[in-house]
Amino acid sequence: MDHWILPDLVVFLEVVRAGSFTRAAERLHTVQSNVTARIKQLERITGAKLLQRDAHGIRPTPAGEATLALALRADVILQDLRLTFAQAAPRPPGRLRIGSIETTAASHLPAVVARFASRHPGVEISVETGSSAALLQQLKAGELDAVFVSRAPGLTGFREIPAFVDELTIVAPAGIRSVAALLAAGKSPVKVLVQRLGCSYTERLLAYLALKSPRGHHLRQLGTLEGVLGFVEVGAGIAAMPRAFATAAAGRRKLKFLPLPAKFSRLRTYVVAPDRKDTSFAVNEFVNTLHT
């Protein structure tokens, strides 16, 4: 086995992350032929085909998945080296790529990121939002370093730690004064507004409505949380959101926040990251920041 394969692993990892030889070359500031040559060299060394093309782009083969695990570990070591020798490094000594569901990104995450950045000013931090399912896929692919999601996924090789506790609330038009009034308002199905289908918050609301009302429900997907709040304000339906986010995002909108029973209202947001031994110093320090 050739011991000088680190550059090949770096290129391989970038191809997997980009899903394309062309995009990987752009990110690495080189030409595609160099990327192709590196991959072929790595395949000769390993004696296996590492990448395959499907309808979604370039994906690792089973042998490529095993190689990806090694490439991710090598990337962690490189990140730690940059962080360790930050004073001499001409570029940011490390990076931290955070993913978060939108409600957490808007309410709880800014203070945590600011606290971490003040302690580690050399680390380059990026934050992107998405659904819990999409964020976990990016985490498993090595595209994100830590993610905040609404459920504990139970992934092998990853740690999941409760990060924040919040209260789920019903967001209703201002004219709805109580949950009892909401449930008594007509016989037609309750219109429930949601940013995207599959939302765990909405699932809790629907479970509560099924228990308390025979009216049934009708879901409407709107794509953005701002859109959901706007539609609620004009009486087009109700929604379920964490209170910390809803009160901050509502601004001057005329809305009513209605309480749910504790069984349905208690929310936990989890931070999920690779096991401590498989991730960088920056990621471990960020996770520690949540509880300091």
N, C-alpha and C positions, 0 to 999 in steps of 0.2 A: 504493500500500500504506500503510495506517495504521501509523504508527510507535508508536502507544500501545496495543500489543496484549499487552504483558507480562502484565497481570492475566488476560487471556483464556487465554494459554498456561499459566499456573499452574493455572487451573481445568481446562483440558483435560487436563493431566498428571494431576491428581488423579482425574478421572473414569476415565481409562485405568487408573490404579493400583487404584482401588476397584472397577472393573467395574460401577459403578452410579451414577446421578445422585443417588440418595438418600444412599448412603454417602459420596459425595464432598461433598455439602452438609453432612453431619454433621461430617466431618473439617475442613471449612473454616469451620465455625461460621456457616453461613448457611442460607437456605431454598432448596429445590430450584428454585424459579422463577428465582432469581438465577443458579444454575448453568446452567440451560437457556438463559437469555438470553445468557450469556457464550459458550456454545458456538455458538449461532445467529449471534452477532456475528462470531465467528472464522470460521465457514463463509462468511458474506457477504464478509469481507475476503479470504479465500483463494479464493473462488469454487468451492469443492468440498465435497462431503459428507465429513465427517471421522470419524463414528462410525456403527456399525451394531450391531444387537442380534442375538445368536444364542443357542443353548441355554445357553451359559455366562455370559451377561450382555452388557455393552457392550464392544465391541472396535473398534479403529481400522480404517478402510478403508485401501486402498493410499495414498490421499492423507493419511489420518490417520497412517499409519506415518511418512511423510516429515515431517509436522508434529511427531510425537512426538520425532523426533531433535532438532529445533530446541528443543522444550520441555525436553528433558533437558539440553541445553547451557545454556539459560537458567537452569535449576534449579541447575546447577553454579556459575554466576556468582553467583547469590544466596547459595549456601552459602559461597562464598569471601568475599563481602562481609561476611556475618555473622561469619565467623572473623577477618577482617582488623580489624573494628571491635568486637572482643569487649568491650573495656573499656566502651564506651558502650552496648552492646546490653542491653536489659532482659530478654532471654530467652537461652537457650543459643545461642551464636554459630554453631554448626554441628552437623551430625549425621553419624553413621557407622552405617550399617545393614549388619551383617555376617551372612552365612549360612555354616553349616558342617555337614559331616557330623558325626554325633553323637560318634563316637570321637575326632575331632580337637578338638571343642568341649570334651570332658571332660578331655583329656590335655594338649594343647599350647597351646590358645588362651588359657586364663586368664592365663598369664604375659605373652603378647604384648599382650593387651588392657590389662592392668595397667600395662605399660611405656608404652604409648601414652597412656593416661589420665593418667599422672603428668606427661607432657610437655605434654599438651594438655587440661588439666582443664575447659576450657569446652565441649568437644565432647560432645554427647549421644550415647551409644553404646548400640546395641541388638544383641542376638545371637539368631538363631533357627536351629533345626536342621531338617534334612530330607535327602532323598536327593540325590545329585549331580545327577540329571536335573531334579528339582524346583527346586533352588537355581539352576541355570543358567537355567531358564525365568524365574524371578523376577529374576535379574540382567538378562537381556535386556529384560524389561518395565520396568526401572527401579525395581523394588520393593526391590532390595538394591544396595548399593554395591560390595561385594567378597564373594566366596564361596570357601570352602575345599572342594575336591572331590578325589575319588580318582583322577581321570584328567585328562589335558590335553585339553580339548575341541576346540581348534583353531578358535575362533570368530573371524571377521573383525571387526576393530574392537575387539578385547579383547586384553589381555596376559595371559599365563599364566606364572607364575613358580614354580619349585619352592620350597615353603615348609618342609616337614619330611620327614625320612627316618625310616622306622620299619621294624620287623621283623614280618612276618606270622607268626603262630604258630597251631598247632592247639590248641584248648582242648578237653580231654578229661576224663572222670571220673578221679578220683584213682587208681582201680585200674588204669588203663592206664599202664604204665610206659615204653613206648617206641612209636615209630611202627611198628616191626616187630610188636609185640604187638597194636597196633590193627589192622593189616592181616590178621593171622592169626586174629583173634577171630571165628570163625564163617564161614559161607558166604552168609548173607543180605546184602542190600544194606546199605551203610553209611548210617546215619541222620545226615543233615547238617541242623543247625538254623541258621536264618537269620532276621534281623530282618525283611527284606523281600526279595522275589524281585528278581533283577537285581543283587545285591550283587557288586561287583568282587572283593572279598576271597574270597567263596564260590566265584566262578568260578575263581580260582587254585587253591583247594583241590580243586575237582572235576577240574581239569586234572591235578593231581598224582595224585589217586586213580585216574583213568582210565589213567594211565601205569604205576602200581604195583600195581593190584589189579583182578582180573576180577569183583569182587563187584557192581560197580555202586553206585548210591546212591539214596537216597530223601530228598527235601527236605521240610522242615516249616517253614513260616513262622510266626513267633511275635509279630511286631509291635514288641517292645521288646528291647533288649540285656540288660536285667536278666532278662527272661523266658528268653532264650537261656541265660544263665549258670545260672539255676536249673534248667532242664531238663537241661543238661549235667551238673550236679552229681549229679542222681539217676539218671544213666545212660541218659537218653533219646536221646543222640546226641552228636555232636561239632560244633564250630564253628570258624570262622577269624576271628581278630581281631588287630589290631595289639597287639604285646606291651605297649607303654606303657599302652594303655587297659586291656587285660585284667588286668594285674597290679594296677593301681590299683582297678579295679572289682570284682575278685574278693573283696576283703576277707578274711573268714574262711571263705569257701566252700572246700570240698575239691575242688580242681581240679588237673589236670596240664597243663603247657604243653609241647607237643612241637614240636621244631624242624622246619622245612621246608628243603629245599635252597635255596641262595642264588637260584637261578633263579626260584623261586616266592615267596621270603620278602621280598625287598627291596621296600619300599613307598615311593612318593613321594606326598605330598599337595601339591596345587597351589593357589595363590591365583590367582583369576581376577578381573580388574577391567577397566573400560573403559580404552582407551588413555589415556596420561597427559594428552594435550591435551583429552580429552573428559570429564575428571572433576575433582573438587574437590581443593583443597589438602589437606583432611583425609584423603581417600582415598589420595592420593599419599604423604602422610606416614605413614599406617598401613602401606602396602606397604613403605616404607623401613624401618619399625620391625622388620620381620621379619629384617633382616640387620644390625641394629645392637645 
